[in-house]
């Protein structure tokens, strides 16, 4: 059995795999890593291409497209390696990319997940939107990263090269303990795609595990390869899943005030779409909130389980202020503009 399984979830991504799989194979030593493609019911020639061009790659065939979340759940059911990497098909890896994350997992048993530094594959001097140098969140559920706040992405000048405990790691490239993934329930299948990894990492963090970004490992991510950033479907999934994530994970004392505030913030976002004549995206926000309320009752037992298993009620990596207010009205456009938890010290509270 190999130490780590690198699992690439594919759906009609033949061209992406032809472009990026060679780097994964070249920089993942065979004695350490098994390369696995979990095919999520593709209708293109993905599987035939893999069999012809990459015969060393193990293929897990999933009968239909279950989305990112359940696709990975089904694939990881078949993984026996101690560690697993969730890796997007549009990621170019670099030499020794496995070394630092695996060393952390080997030596620090309370670390459940590790993210490398994510840089933009099309502009390699800049951080990549999806995860940059590690993910955090404000108290109202707005994710941000070292290197990216909302749409402002920083150039990588080595300013975030210190390892740091984070709230979440990007599903574009996320190392996890396989046993922990299975034990703690994996990704929420009903999310389908978007923010499922943040929800899962928050669950892990609340239960006492640590998540770490180690920038000694570097990968390049294209991003946006599945859904365009302005897609109404993506807007819908992001808003709906974010609300579900808040409902599932917020402490009882924070639930009502946060959800009240989000009501106004979400409809402010919808109004902004209307003012720019983006009616489909405005409708997507409304539909997301509507579906959240339809699903909410079914999530009550899940919320109760999460609260019951929580051992870290006040998570240091959650910013205890409003990111929107700080960004748009106080001019805080970079991670370094905030008073934040010191790097290498996970016990300080953000404010």
C-alpha positions in Angstrom: 0.0 0.0 0.0 1.3 3.5 -0.9 1.5 6.2 1.7 -0.8 8.6 -0.2 -3.4 8.3 -2.9 -3.6 11.4 -5.2 -7.3 11.4 -6.2 -8.4 13.5 -9.2 -12.1 13.7 -9.7 -12.9 14.0 -13.3 -16.0 15.0 -15.2 -15.5 15.5 -19.0 -12.0 16.8 -18.4 -10.1 14.9 -21.0 -8.2 18.0 -22.2 -7.3 19.2 -18.7 -6.0 15.8 -17.7 -3.9 15.5 -20.9 -2.4 18.9 -20.0 -1.8 18.5 -16.2 -1.6 14.7 -15.4 2.0 14.5 -16.7 3.2 16.9 -14.0 1.4 14.9 -11.3 2.9 11.6 -12.5 6.4 13.1 -13.0 6.5 14.7 -9.5 4.8 12.0 -7.5 7.3 9.2 -6.7 5.8 5.7 -7.4 7.1 4.3 -4.2 5.1 6.9 -2.2 2.0 7.8 -4.2 -0.7 6.1 -6.1 -2.3 8.3 -8.8 -6.1 7.7 -9.0 -8.7 9.3 -11.4 -12.2 9.0 -10.1 -14.4 9.4 -13.2 -17.7 11.0 -12.3 -19.8 9.6 -15.1 -18.0 11.4 -18.0 -19.6 11.4 -21.4 -16.4 12.4 -23.3 -13.4 10.2 -24.1 -11.7 10.7 -20.7 -11.5 7.1 -19.7 -10.4 5.8 -23.1 -7.7 8.5 -23.1 -6.5 7.5 -19.6 -6.3 3.9 -20.6 -4.3 4.7 -23.7 -1.9 7.4 -22.5 -1.7 6.9 -18.8 -1.8 3.2 -18.1 -0.2 3.6 -14.7 -3.1 5.6 -13.4 -5.8 3.7 -11.4 -9.3 4.5 -12.6 -12.3 4.4 -10.3 -15.5 4.5 -12.4 -18.5 6.2 -10.9 -21.7 5.6 -12.7 -23.0 9.2 -13.0 -22.0 12.7 -12.1 -22.6 13.0 -8.3 -20.8 16.4 -8.2 -17.6 17.3 -6.4 -18.8 16.3 -2.9 -20.4 12.9 -3.3 -18.0 12.1 -6.1 -15.1 12.3 -3.7 -17.0 10.5 -1.0 -17.6 7.5 -3.3 -14.0 7.5 -4.6 -12.4 7.7 -1.1 -14.6 4.7 0.0 -12.2 2.7 -2.2 -9.0 4.3 -0.9 -6.9 2.4 1.7 -3.8 4.6 1.8 -3.2 6.5 5.1 -3.4 9.8 3.4 -5.4 11.1 0.4 -5.0 14.2 -1.7 -8.1 15.8 -3.3 -6.6 17.3 -6.5 -8.4 19.2 -9.2 -7.8 18.1 -12.8 -6.6 21.6 -13.6 -3.7 21.7 -11.2 0.0 21.6 -12.2 2.2 20.3 -9.4 5.9 21.0 -8.9 8.9 18.9 -7.8 8.7 17.7 -4.2 5.1 19.0 -3.8 4.3 16.0 -1.6 7.1 16.3 0.8 6.1 19.1 3.2 2.5 18.2 3.5 3.3 14.5 4.2 6.0 15.5 6.7 3.4 17.5 8.6 0.9 14.7 8.6 3.6 12.2 9.7 4.9 14.3 12.6 1.8 16.2 13.9 -1.0 13.8 14.7 -3.5 16.6 15.5 -3.2 17.9 11.9 -6.0 16.4 9.8 -5.5 18.5 6.6 -2.8 20.4 4.8 -3.0 22.7 1.9 0.0 23.8 -0.2 0.5 27.3 -1.6 -1.9 27.8 -4.5 -0.7 30.1 -7.3 -2.4 31.0 -10.5 -1.5 28.7 -13.4 -2.1 31.4 -15.9 -0.1 34.1 -14.0 2.4 32.3 -11.8 3.5 35.3 -9.8 0.0 35.8 -8.3 -2.0 33.7 -5.8 -4.9 31.7 -7.0 -8.4 32.7 -6.0 -9.5 29.4 -4.6 -7.1 28.9 -1.8 -4.0 31.1 -2.1 -1.9 30.6 1.1 -4.7 29.2 3.3 -8.3 29.9 4.0 -10.1 31.7 6.8 -13.6 33.2 7.3 -15.4 36.0 9.0 -18.2 35.5 11.6 -20.8 36.0 8.9 -19.5 33.1 6.7 -17.5 35.1 4.1 -14.4 33.1 3.2 -11.1 34.8 2.5 -7.4 33.7 2.2 -3.9 34.8 2.9 -3.3 36.4 -0.5 -7.0 36.9 -1.6 -9.9 38.9 -0.1 -13.0 38.9 -2.2 -11.9 39.7 -5.8 -8.5 41.3 -4.8 -5.7 38.7 -5.4 -2.2 39.6 -4.3 1.1 39.0 -6.0 3.2 36.4 -4.3 6.3 38.1 -3.0 7.0 35.5 -0.2 4.9 37.5 2.3 2.9 34.4 3.3 5.7 31.8 3.2 5.4 30.9 6.8 3.3 27.8 7.7 0.1 28.8 9.5 -3.0 27.1 11.0 -6.0 27.9 8.9 -9.7 27.3 9.1 -10.0 25.6 5.7 -7.9 24.3 2.8 -9.0 24.5 -0.8 -10.4 21.4 -2.4 -8.3 22.2 -5.5 -5.4 20.6 -3.6 -6.0 19.3 -0.1 -4.1 16.6 1.8 -6.2 14.7 4.4 -6.0 11.7 6.7 -8.1 9.1 5.0 -9.3 7.6 8.3 -10.4 11.1 9.6 -12.2 11.8 6.3 -14.2 8.6 6.7 -14.7 8.9 10.4 -16.0 12.5 10.3 -18.5 11.9 7.5 -16.6 13.3 4.4 -18.1 16.1 2.3 -21.8 17.0 2.4 -23.2 15.4 -0.7 -26.2 17.8 -0.9 -23.8 20.7 -1.5 -23.0 19.1 -4.9 -20.2 21.6 -5.4 -18.8 24.8 -3.9 -17.9 25.4 -0.2 -18.2 21.8 0.7 -14.5 21.7 1.7 -15.0 24.8 3.9 -17.9 23.1 5.6 -15.9 19.9 6.1 -12.8 21.7 7.4 -14.9 23.8 9.8 -16.4 20.6 11.1 -12.9 19.1 11.6 -11.6 22.3 13.3 -14.6 22.4 15.7 -13.9 18.8 16.7 -10.3 19.6 17.7 -8.3 18.8 14.5 -5.9 21.3 13.0 -5.7 22.5 9.3 -2.4 23.9 8.1 -1.1 25.7 5.0 2.5 24.9 4.2 3.8 27.2 1.5 6.9 25.0 1.1 4.8 23.0 -1.2 3.6 24.9 -4.3 1.0 24.0 -7.0 -0.5 26.0 -9.8 -4.3 26.0 -10.3 -6.2 27.2 -13.4 -9.5 27.7 -11.5 -13.0 28.3 -12.9 -12.7 25.3 -15.2 -16.1 23.9 -14.3 -18.4 26.9 -13.8 -17.7 30.5 -14.8 -17.4 32.9 -12.0 -20.5 34.8 -13.1 -22.6 31.7 -13.7 -26.0 32.0 -12.0 -25.6 28.3 -11.1 -22.4 29.1 -9.2 -24.0 32.1 -7.5 -26.9 29.8 -6.4 -24.6 27.1 -5.0 -22.3 29.5 -3.2 -25.1 31.4 -1.5 -27.2 28.3 -0.6 -24.3 26.2 0.5 -22.8 29.1 2.6 -26.1 29.4 4.5 -26.3 25.7 5.0 -22.8 25.7 6.3 -23.5 28.5 8.8 -26.6 26.7 10.0 -24.7 23.4 10.5 -21.7 24.8 12.3 -22.5 28.1 14.1 -22.5 28.0 17.9 -26.0 28.5 19.4 -25.3 32.0 20.7 -24.2 33.2 17.2 -26.8 31.5 15.0 -29.7 34.0 15.2 -27.7 37.3 15.1 -25.5 36.0 12.2 -28.5 34.7 10.2 -30.4 38.1 10.7 -27.4 40.0 9.4 -27.0 37.6 6.5 -30.6 38.2 5.5 -29.8 41.9 4.8 -26.3 41.2 3.4 -27.7 38.7 0.9 -30.5 40.9 -0.4 -27.9 43.8 -0.6 -25.9 41.5 -2.9 -29.1 40.8 -4.9 -29.8 44.5 -5.2 -26.3 45.1 -6.5 -26.9 42.5 -9.2 -30.2 44.2 -10.1 -28.5 47.7 -10.3 -26.0 46.2 -12.8 -28.9 44.6 -14.8 -27.7 41.1 -13.9 -31.2 39.8 -13.3 -30.3 36.1 -13.5 -27.8 36.4 -10.7 -30.2 38.4 -8.5 -32.7 35.7 -9.0 -30.1 33.1 -8.1 -29.6 34.7 -4.7 -33.3 34.7 -4.0 -33.6 31.0 -5.1 -30.6 30.1 -2.9 -32.2 31.6 0.2 -35.5 29.9 -0.7 -33.9 26.5 -1.1 -32.0 27.0 2.2 -35.2 27.4 4.1 -36.7 24.4 2.3 -33.7 22.2 3.4 -33.1 23.7 6.8 -35.4 21.4 8.7 -33.7 18.3 7.3 -30.3 19.7 8.7 -31.5 19.9 12.3 -30.1 16.5 13.3 -26.8 17.3 11.5 -26.6 20.6 13.4 -27.3 18.9 16.7 -24.6 16.3 16.0 -22.1 19.0 15.1 -22.8 20.9 18.3 -22.6 17.7 20.4 -19.1 16.8 19.0 -17.7 20.4 19.2 -14.6 20.7 21.4 -13.4 24.1 20.1 -16.5 26.4 20.4 -14.5 29.6 19.7 -12.3 29.0 16.7 -9.3 31.3 16.4 -9.2 31.2 12.6 -12.7 32.9 12.4 -12.4 36.6 12.2 -14.7 38.2 14.8 -15.8 41.2 12.6 -17.5 41.9 9.3 -15.3 41.3 6.3 -17.6 43.3 4.0 -17.5 46.3 6.2 -13.7 46.1 6.5 -13.1 45.6 2.8 -15.6 48.2 1.3 -15.6 50.9 4.0 -12.3 50.6 5.9 -10.1 49.9 2.8 -8.7 46.6 4.1 -7.9 44.9 0.8 -5.2 42.5 1.9 -4.8 39.8 4.6 -1.9 41.8 6.1 -4.3 44.8 6.7 -6.0 42.9 9.4 -4.9 42.2 13.0 -4.6 38.5 12.6 -3.5 35.4 14.4 0.4 35.4 14.3 1.8 32.8 11.9 2.9 29.6 13.7 0.7 30.5 16.7 -2.8 29.0 16.4 -3.8 30.0 19.9 -4.4 33.7 19.3 -7.8 35.1 18.5 -8.4 37.1 15.3 -10.2 40.4 15.7 
